Amino acid sequence: MRAAHLAALMAALLAAACMQRIPASAGADRRVRAGELCELGQRTELPEGTGVLWRTGDGAEIAGARVEHVWHRPGRYRLEVEVADRDGQRRRDEAWVEVERPPLADALPTSAGWVLQIDRPAEKLPAVPLMLERLLADGKDANAVLSRIREALDFDPFSAGGLVKAGLDPGGTLAMVGLGERAVLVAAVGRGEAWRSSVQRLAAGEREVEIAPCPSDPAIRLVRERGQERPLAAYLFHRGFLWLVLDDDDAGEPSRVLKELRADSSGAASGQPSWTLAAAARAEMGALSLYASREHWLEQARAQQPDGKAVWDGVSFFRADLDLGPDALLLDTRLGLEGPEAQRVAGVLRARNAVPAFRTFTAADQHALVKLSLDLPGFLRAVLELGGEGGQWAELVRSLDSLGEQAGVDLRMGVLDNLGDSHCVELRMDLAAILSAAGGKQVEPSRLVQGVGYFQLRNAARFSAVLDGLLKLGEPLGGFSKLGGQTPAYRLDLPGLPLVLRVGGGMAILATSEALADEAASRVLGPHAPDPSWPPELDHPAQSMVAVDLGRLLQDFHRVRPAEDEASAAMAKAMLDVLAQKVGAVAMASAVLQIEPREAKLQIRLGLR
């Protein structure tokens, strides 16, 4: 008997000595992106009875010699591997995995229609209180607005400490993303768990909630009011970000969009052409940035056109950025153009010549100025051909040719082809008359606003000849007459608005009175120093611009006194005074439009003193 036991023991020892044992190796420490598929281990045939178990540090356990795993939340994870033989022996190894958060565009699915985002909030949001204090004249009003924001959020979004308290990453990204009909909140959260209370507050306010895994997808968490069945919200960690969907009665169960997000394997939005073009249009993001995807959002806008027009066919991307600077608030919007439409736009634009110094034309009592640095006939043709039903430009030309035949002049050569590249219109407001009109009193249009327009001419003599020819028409142009003076001048009497046209200095000057026309002509023909208050963009040859000195306009409104018998005007004046007392150090407001063959750019700027 003893010999039999000894033989069995010897056999067992021999078998153990001959057994193939797989080493436990977790590999080297590694750095990966959240959302990336990682392969762990090596492909090998395991001996019978040998098992390999991986623990990824985020709660997942995966069996197999070679496995795949995705870490969706940034952080530092201990990766463990354990090999168990059939005889009970175990070997372990570990490594560290640093999971980094990718840029938001790499985390968004290609189905994202639009994204409104704040990048690096700790750098950009602190400018909001300073900007608000300058926009509002009374510091108490600014503090009251800021206090209401902080109270509603239960944290201070304008400081790094407040963002950390809310569980957000101060150097990350906070965004709203359009997925189908849903607006999804996407946030870069910190490594702690403070974000949980923020989620509960957004979803339920002060109500008691319970959080549980979604039965059909445990990676998704459902937030319910205690004792209720319908979820208030659903959230998920995916590709490095927290995705939160709030309940919407019209859009169905909130977890549905997150399930679709997890199942989407089409790649990242950053690979879409429209996103690439939008990102290249401007290197730095504003304090707030908006992207719209041509592949989804713009295509949906096109599909909603009732007559089937391909309104967005020539649009390659849309982007808008809001900048908060120390002396201005700037909205920068860009629309990409492509294909035949871009070629047609390029066809109506032409190289601009040097423009006159329009700032030398501005007078101290002006409140608004419009500068058009376009080829006006080309711009008109673009509007009629690109935005119209077709054939309208040809119809306009035929009408001009017909009128020119009656007058014995070539209107096409004398007017359309004679206009230069840049034109300027200045407006002066009669503030007392505007107050009277605001109070309900009938006021002649000529009293409200007076204006002067400067139009470059390629050949002033040819333009004057055309006007002289039109004088021969008589009845068709009733109220059109020639005035005396050293330079050619003409008058056109429109109902309630007489216009005077004077030609000189390579320009046609159109004004609402003879006095304004003479004053403008003297500025064109004589030396005048530029008005330093007007922005330098006014003289840029490739831009169209509207500028209003809001600061001076409000001061002038404050100084004007309505007539004693105009009670309604006095009431309007009192309302404007209240508004002026609320407004802070505003200065020049301007809008600049720049059209190029591949891009249209509109910048709206509110300057601060």
C-alpha positions in Angstrom: 0.0 0.0 0.0 2.8 2.4 0.9 4.5 1.6 -2.4 1.3 2.5 -4.3 0.9 5.9 -2.6 4.6 6.6 -3.2 4.1 5.8 -6.9 1.1 8.1 -7.2 3.0 10.9 -5.6 5.9 10.5 -7.9 3.6 10.5 -10.9 1.9 13.7 -9.7 5.2 15.4 -9.2 6.4 14.3 -12.6 3.2 15.6 -14.3 3.6 19.0 -12.5 7.2 19.2 -13.6 6.2 18.6 -17.2 3.1 21.0 -17.1 3.4 24.1 -19.4 3.0 27.2 -17.4 2.1 30.6 -19.0 3.8 33.6 -17.4 1.6 36.4 -16.1 2.6 39.6 -18.0 0.5 42.8 -18.0 3.0 44.5 -20.3 4.7 47.8 -19.8 3.0 50.9 -18.4 1.1 52.7 -21.1 -0.7 55.9 -22.1 -3.9 55.6 -24.2 -6.7 57.8 -25.3 -10.2 57.4 -23.8 -12.4 55.6 -26.2 -9.5 53.8 -28.0 -9.7 50.0 -28.4 -6.7 48.5 -26.6 -5.4 45.0 -27.0 -4.1 43.2 -23.8 -2.0 40.1 -23.7 -0.8 37.8 -26.5 -2.4 35.3 -28.8 -1.3 31.9 -27.4 -2.9 28.5 -26.9 -3.5 28.0 -23.2 -2.8 24.6 -21.6 -5.8 22.6 -20.6 -7.2 23.9 -17.3 -5.2 27.2 -17.4 -7.2 30.4 -17.1 -6.2 34.1 -17.6 -8.2 36.9 -15.9 -7.7 40.7 -16.6 -8.8 43.4 -14.1 -8.8 46.7 -15.9 -9.1 49.0 -12.8 -12.4 50.5 -14.0 -14.5 47.6 -12.7 -14.3 45.3 -15.7 -13.0 41.7 -15.5 -12.2 39.9 -18.8 -11.1 36.3 -19.3 -8.6 35.3 -22.0 -5.0 35.3 -23.0 -5.6 38.1 -25.4 -8.5 40.5 -24.8 -9.7 43.9 -25.9 -10.8 46.8 -23.7 -11.9 50.4 -23.9 -11.3 52.9 -21.1 -13.9 55.7 -21.4 -13.0 57.8 -18.4 -9.7 59.6 -18.1 -7.6 58.7 -15.1 -4.8 56.4 -13.8 -5.8 52.7 -13.7 -4.1 49.7 -12.2 -4.2 46.9 -14.8 -3.8 43.4 -13.3 -3.5 40.0 -14.9 -3.8 36.7 -13.1 -2.9 33.3 -14.5 -4.4 30.2 -12.8 -3.2 26.7 -13.6 -5.3 23.6 -13.2 -3.2 22.6 -10.2 -4.2 25.7 -8.4 -1.0 27.7 -8.8 -1.5 31.4 -9.5 0.8 34.1 -10.9 0.0 37.8 -11.1 1.4 40.9 -12.8 0.3 44.5 -13.0 1.0 47.7 -15.0 -0.3 51.3 -14.9 -2.5 52.7 -17.6 -2.8 56.5 -18.0 -6.0 57.3 -19.9 -6.1 60.8 -21.5 -9.1 62.7 -22.7 -9.1 63.4 -26.5 -10.2 66.7 -28.1 -14.0 67.0 -28.2 -14.0 66.8 -32.0 -12.3 63.4 -31.8 -14.9 62.2 -29.3 -18.0 63.3 -31.2 -19.7 60.8 -33.5 -20.1 61.7 -37.2 -23.8 62.0 -36.6 -23.3 65.2 -34.5 -25.2 67.9 -36.2 -24.0 70.9 -34.2 -21.9 71.6 -31.2 -21.9 74.7 -28.9 -18.8 74.5 -26.7 -16.7 76.3 -24.1 -13.1 75.2 -24.3 -10.8 75.7 -21.3 -13.5 77.4 -19.2 -11.1 78.4 -16.4 -9.2 80.6 -18.9 -12.2 82.1 -20.7 -15.1 82.4 -18.2 -13.4 84.7 -15.7 -13.7 87.4 -18.4 -17.5 87.3 -18.1 -17.9 89.2 -14.8 -15.4 91.9 -16.0 -17.3 92.3 -19.3 -20.7 92.4 -17.5 -19.4 95.1 -15.1 -18.4 97.3 -18.1 -21.6 96.6 -20.1 -23.8 97.6 -17.2 -23.3 101.1 -15.8 -24.3 100.2 -12.2 -22.0 97.6 -10.6 -24.9 96.5 -8.4 -26.8 95.4 -11.5 -23.8 93.4 -12.7 -23.4 91.8 -9.2 -27.1 90.9 -9.1 -26.9 89.1 -12.5 -23.8 87.2 -11.5 -25.3 86.2 -8.1 -28.4 84.8 -9.8 -26.3 82.7 -12.1 -24.2 81.4 -9.2 -27.4 80.7 -7.2 -29.1 78.8 -10.0 -26.0 76.6 -10.7 -25.0 76.3 -7.0 -21.4 76.9 -7.9 -19.3 79.8 -9.4 -18.7 79.0 -13.1 -16.4 82.0 -13.4 -13.6 80.6 -11.3 -11.4 77.5 -11.4 -12.4 76.7 -7.8 -16.1 76.9 -8.7 -15.7 74.6 -11.7 -13.8 72.0 -9.5 -16.5 72.2 -6.9 -19.0 71.2 -9.6 -16.9 68.3 -10.6 -15.8 69.8 -13.9 -12.2 69.9 -15.4 -11.2 73.6 -15.5 -9.0 72.9 -18.4 -11.4 70.7 -20.3 -14.5 71.3 -22.4 -18.2 71.9 -21.7 -20.6 71.6 -24.7 -24.1 71.1 -25.9 -24.2 68.7 -28.9 -27.0 68.0 -31.3 -27.6 64.3 -31.8 -30.7 63.8 -33.9 -33.5 65.8 -32.3 -31.7 65.8 -28.9 -29.5 68.4 -27.3 -27.0 66.4 -25.2 -24.8 68.0 -22.5 -21.2 66.8 -22.9 -18.7 67.6 -20.1 -15.1 67.0 -19.2 -15.3 66.1 -15.5 -12.6 65.9 -12.9 -11.2 62.7 -11.4 -13.3 62.9 -8.2 -17.0 62.2 -7.8 -18.2 65.8 -7.3 -19.8 65.7 -10.7 -22.5 63.3 -9.3 -24.2 66.0 -7.3 -24.2 68.4 -10.3 -25.9 65.7 -12.4 -28.5 65.1 -9.8 -29.1 68.9 -9.4 -29.5 69.4 -13.2 -31.9 66.4 -13.5 -34.0 66.7 -10.4 -33.3 70.0 -8.6 -34.0 69.4 -4.9 -36.0 66.2 -5.3 -34.6 62.9 -4.0 -33.3 60.6 -6.7 -32.1 57.1 -7.1 -29.5 56.1 -9.8 -29.4 52.6 -11.3 -28.0 50.9 -14.4 -30.1 50.8 -17.5 -31.5 47.2 -17.7 -30.7 46.9 -21.4 -27.2 48.5 -21.2 -25.6 48.7 -17.7 -23.0 51.2 -18.9 -25.8 53.8 -19.0 -27.1 55.1 -15.7 -30.7 56.2 -15.2 -31.6 59.0 -12.8 -35.1 58.7 -11.4 -37.1 60.5 -8.8 -37.5 58.2 -5.8 -40.5 56.0 -6.3 -41.0 57.0 -9.9 -40.6 54.8 -13.0 -39.9 57.4 -15.8 -36.2 58.5 -15.8 -35.5 62.2 -15.3 -32.1 61.8 -17.1 -29.6 59.3 -18.4 -25.8 59.6 -18.4 -22.8 57.7 -19.7 -19.0 58.0 -19.8 -18.0 57.7 -23.4 -14.7 58.6 -25.2 -13.4 60.6 -22.3 -16.5 62.7 -21.6 -19.7 62.6 -19.5 -22.8 62.5 -21.7 -26.0 63.6 -20.1 -29.5 63.6 -21.6 -32.3 65.2 -19.7 -35.9 63.9 -20.1 -38.0 65.4 -22.9 -41.6 64.3 -23.3 -41.4 64.9 -27.1 -38.2 63.0 -27.7 -38.8 59.7 -26.0 -36.8 57.9 -23.3 -33.5 59.7 -22.6 -31.3 56.5 -22.7 -32.2 55.9 -26.3 -29.8 58.5 -27.7 -27.0 57.1 -25.5 -27.5 53.6 -26.7 -27.3 54.9 -30.3 -24.1 56.7 -29.3 -22.5 53.5 -28.0 -23.5 51.6 -31.1 -22.1 54.2 -33.5 -18.9 52.9 -35.0 -18.7 55.4 -37.9 -15.7 57.3 -36.5 -15.1 60.8 -35.2 -16.7 64.1 -36.3 -13.2 65.5 -36.7 -12.8 63.3 -39.9 -15.8 64.9 -41.6 -14.9 67.5 -44.3 -17.1 70.2 -42.9 -15.5 69.9 -39.4 -12.0 70.0 -40.9 -12.8 73.1 -42.9 -14.5 74.9 -39.9 -11.5 74.1 -37.6 -9.0 75.4 -40.2 -11.0 78.7 -40.7 -9.8 80.0 -37.4 -7.1 78.6 -35.2 -8.2 79.8 -31.8 -11.7 79.1 -30.3 -13.7 81.9 -28.8 -15.0 82.0 -25.3 -18.1 80.3 -26.9 -17.9 78.5 -30.2 -20.6 77.0 -32.4 -20.0 74.5 -35.3 -22.7 73.3 -37.6 -22.1 70.1 -39.7 -22.9 70.3 -43.3 -23.3 66.5 -43.5 -26.1 66.5 -41.0 -27.5 69.9 -39.7 -27.3 71.7 -43.0 -28.7 68.7 -44.9 -31.6 68.7 -42.5 -32.2 72.4 -43.2 -32.2 71.7 -46.9 -34.7 68.8 -46.5 -37.1 71.1 -44.7 -37.4 73.5 -47.7 -41.0 73.1 -48.9 -40.2 73.7 -52.5 -37.2 71.4 -52.6 -34.7 74.2 -53.3 -31.1 73.2 -52.6 -30.5 76.3 -50.5 -27.5 74.8 -48.7 -25.8 73.1 -51.7 -23.0 75.6 -51.8 -22.3 75.7 -48.1 -19.4 73.7 -46.8 -19.4 74.7 -43.1 -20.8 77.2 -40.6 -18.9 78.4 -37.5 -19.4 81.2 -35.0 -17.1 82.3 -32.2 -17.8 84.8 -29.4 -14.7 86.6 -28.1 -14.5 88.4 -24.8 -11.6 90.9 -25.0 -10.5 93.6 -22.6 -12.0 96.4 -24.8 -14.6 94.7 -27.0 -17.2 92.0 -27.4 -16.7 90.3 -30.8 -19.0 87.8 -32.6 -17.0 86.2 -35.5 -19.2 84.1 -37.9 -17.9 82.2 -41.0 -19.7 80.4 -43.8 -17.8 78.2 -46.1 -18.6 78.2 -49.9 -17.8 75.4 -52.3 -18.7 73.9 -55.7 -20.4 75.8 -58.5 -21.9 78.3 -56.1 -18.5 79.3 -54.8 -17.4 79.7 -58.5 -20.4 81.9 -59.1 -19.6 84.1 -56.1 -16.0 84.4 -57.3 -17.4 85.4 -60.7 -19.2 88.5 -59.3 -16.3 89.6 -57.1 -13.3 91.3 -58.6 -10.0 92.7 -57.5 -10.5 95.9 -55.6 -8.6 99.1 -56.4 -7.2 101.4 -53.8 -10.0 103.1 -51.9 -10.2 106.7 -50.8 -9.7 107.4 -47.1 -13.4 107.3 -46.1 -12.5 108.3 -42.6 -11.6 111.7 -43.9 -15.2 112.1 -45.0 -16.8 111.6 -41.6 -18.1 114.6 -39.7 -18.2 115.1 -36.0 -22.0 115.0 -35.8 -22.5 111.7 -37.6 -23.9 108.8 -35.7 -23.9 106.0 -38.2 -21.9 105.1 -41.3 -22.3 102.3 -43.9 -19.4 101.4 -46.1 -19.8 99.1 -49.0 -16.5 98.0 -50.5 -18.0 95.8 -53.2 -18.4 96.0 -56.9 -22.0 97.2 -56.5 -23.3 96.0 -60.0 -21.6 92.7 -59.4 -23.1 92.4 -55.9 -26.6 93.3 -57.3 -26.0 90.6 -60.0 -25.1 88.1 -57.3 -28.3 88.8 -55.4 -30.5 88.6 -58.5 -28.8 85.5 -60.0 -27.9 83.5 -56.8 -30.9 84.3 -54.7 -33.6 85.0 -57.3 -35.5 82.8 -59.7 -33.1 83.4 -62.6 -33.4 85.9 -65.4 -33.9 88.9 -63.2 -30.4 90.4 -63.9 -31.1 90.1 -67.6 -34.5 91.8 -67.2 -32.8 94.7 -65.3 -30.2 95.2 -68.0 -33.0 95.2 -70.7 -34.9 97.9 -68.8 -31.8 100.0 -68.5 -31.0 99.6 -72.2 -34.6 100.6 -73.1 -34.4 103.7 -70.9 -31.0 104.5 -72.3 -32.3 104.3 -75.9 -35.1 106.8 -75.0 -32.5 109.2 -73.5 -29.9 108.6 -76.2 -27.2 107.4 -73.7 -25.6 104.1 -72.8 -26.8 103.5 -69.2 -24.9 100.2 -69.0 -21.6 101.8 -69.8 -22.3 105.1 -68.0 -23.7 103.6 -64.8 -23.3 99.8 -64.3 -19.8 99.6 -65.7 -18.8 103.0 -64.5 -19.3 102.5 -60.7 -16.0 101.8 -58.9 -15.1 99.3 -56.3 -15.9 101.1 -53.0 -18.7 103.2 -51.8 -19.5 105.0 -48.6 -22.9 106.1 -47.1 -23.0 108.3 -43.9 -26.2 108.9 -42.0 -27.0 111.8 -39.5 -29.9 111.5 -37.2 -32.2 114.3 -36.0 -32.7 113.0 -32.5 -35.4 115.4 -31.6 -37.4 114.3 -34.6 -36.8 110.7 -33.8 -38.2 111.2 -30.3 -41.2 112.9 -31.7 -41.8 109.9 -34.1 -41.3 107.5 -31.2 -44.0 109.4 -29.3 -46.5 108.9 -32.2 -46.2 112.2 -33.9 -46.2 112.4 -37.7 -42.7 113.5 -38.8 -41.5 114.0 -42.4 -39.0 111.2 -43.3 -36.4 113.9 -44.4 -36.3 115.1 -40.8 -35.5 111.8 -39.2 -32.3 110.9 -41.0 -30.0 112.9 -43.3 -27.5 111.1 -45.4 -24.6 111.4 -47.8 -23.4 108.7 -50.1 -20.0 108.7 -51.9 -19.8 106.5 -55.0 -16.6 105.9 -56.8 -16.7 106.5 -60.6 -14.3 105.3 -63.2 -15.3 108.1 -65.6 -17.0 111.1 -64.0 -17.6 112.9 -67.3 -19.3 109.9 -68.8 -21.6 109.7 -65.7 -22.5 113.4 -66.1 -23.3 112.8 -69.7 -25.7 110.0 -68.8 -27.5 112.3 -66.3 -27.7 115.1 -68.9 -29.2 112.6 -71.3 -31.9 111.5 -68.7 -32.9 115.2 -68.4 -34.2 114.9 -72.0 -36.8 112.3 -71.0 -39.0 114.8 -69.2 -42.2 113.1 -68.0 -40.8 109.6 -67.3 -38.4 111.2 -64.8 -40.5 114.0 -63.4 -38.9 116.0 -60.6 -35.4 115.5 -62.0 -33.6 118.7 -62.7 -30.1 120.2 -63.1 -28.7 122.7 -60.5 -26.2 125.4 -61.0 -22.7 125.4 -59.5 -19.0 124.9 -60.4 -19.5 121.1 -60.5 -22.4 119.2 -62.2 -25.3 118.9 -59.8 -28.8 117.4 -60.1 -32.0 117.3 -58.0 -34.5 114.5 -57.8 -37.7 115.2 -55.8 -39.1 112.0 -54.2 -42.2 112.1 -52.0 -41.0 113.5 -48.7 -37.4 113.0 -49.5 -35.5 115.4 -51.9 -32.2 114.1 -53.2 -29.2 116.1 -54.6 -26.6 114.4 -56.8 -23.2 116.2 -57.3 -20.4 114.9 -59.5 -16.8 115.8 -58.7 -13.4 114.4 -57.5 -14.0 111.1 -59.3 -17.2 110.5 -57.3 -20.9 110.9 -57.4 -22.1 112.4 -54.2 -25.8 111.8 -53.3 -27.2 113.8 -50.4 -30.6 114.6 -48.8 -30.1 118.3 -49.2 -28.0 120.8 -51.2 -26.2 122.0 -48.1 -25.1 118.4 -47.3 -24.1 117.8 -50.9 -21.9 121.0 -50.9 -20.4 120.1 -47.5 -19.6 116.6 -48.7 -18.1 117.9 -52.0 -15.8 120.2 -50.1 -14.6 117.3 -47.9 -13.9 115.2 -51.1 -12.1 118.0 -52.9 -10.2 119.5 -49.9 -7.9 118.1 -47.3 -9.4 116.8 -44.0 -7.8 114.9 -41.2 -9.3 111.4 -40.4 -11.7 111.1 -37.5 -9.7 108.9 -35.0 -12.9 107.6 -33.5 -13.8 105.6 -36.6 -12.2 102.1 -36.8 -9.5 101.5 -39.4 -11.5 98.7 -41.0 -13.5 101.6 -42.6 -10.7 101.9 -45.2 -10.1 98.2 -45.9 -10.7 97.7 -49.6 -12.1 94.1 -49.3 -14.7 94.7 -46.5 -18.2 96.0 -46.2 -19.0 97.7 -43.0 -21.7 99.2 -40.8 -20.5 101.3 -37.8 -22.5 103.1 -35.1 -20.9 105.1 -32.3 -23.3 104.0 -29.6 -21.5 105.9 -26.9 -21.9 109.2 -28.7 -25.4 108.4 -29.8 -26.6 107.8 -26.2 -24.9 111.0 -25.1 -26.7 113.0 -27.8 -30.0 111.4 -26.9 -29.4 112.4 -23.3 -28.7 116.0 -24.2 -31.7 116.5 -26.6 -34.8 118.2 -25.2 -38.2 117.6 -26.7 -40.6 120.5 -27.3 -42.8 121.4 -24.3 -46.0 120.4 -26.2 -44.8 116.9 -27.0 -45.7 114.9 -23.9 -45.3 111.6 -25.8 -41.8 112.5 -27.0 -40.9 113.4 -23.4 -42.1 110.0 -22.3 -39.9 108.3 -25.0 -37.0 110.5 -23.8 -37.5 109.4 -20.2 -37.5 105.7 -21.3 -34.2 106.2 -23.3 -32.7 108.0 -20.3 -33.5 105.0 -18.1 -31.9 102.7 -20.7 -28.8 105.0 -21.0 -28.4 104.8 -17.2 -28.3 101.0 -17.4 -25.8 100.8 -20.2 -22.1 100.9 -19.3 -19.0 102.1 -21.2 -20.2 101.1 -24.7 -18.4 102.8 -27.6 -18.3 101.9 -31.3 -20.5 99.1 -32.6 -19.7 97.7 -36.0 -20.4 94.9 -38.4 -17.9 93.9 -41.0 -18.7 91.6 -43.9 -15.9 90.1 -46.1 -16.8 87.9 -49.0 -14.1 85.7 -50.7 -14.5 83.0 -53.3 -14.3 80.2 -50.6 -15.6 81.9 -47.5 -18.0 84.6 -46.2 -17.1 86.2 -42.9 -19.2 88.5 -40.7 -17.8 90.1 -37.6 -20.0 92.0 -35.2 -18.0 94.1 -32.7 -19.2 96.0 -29.6 -16.4 98.3 -28.4 -16.0 99.4 -24.8 -14.4 102.6 -23.6 
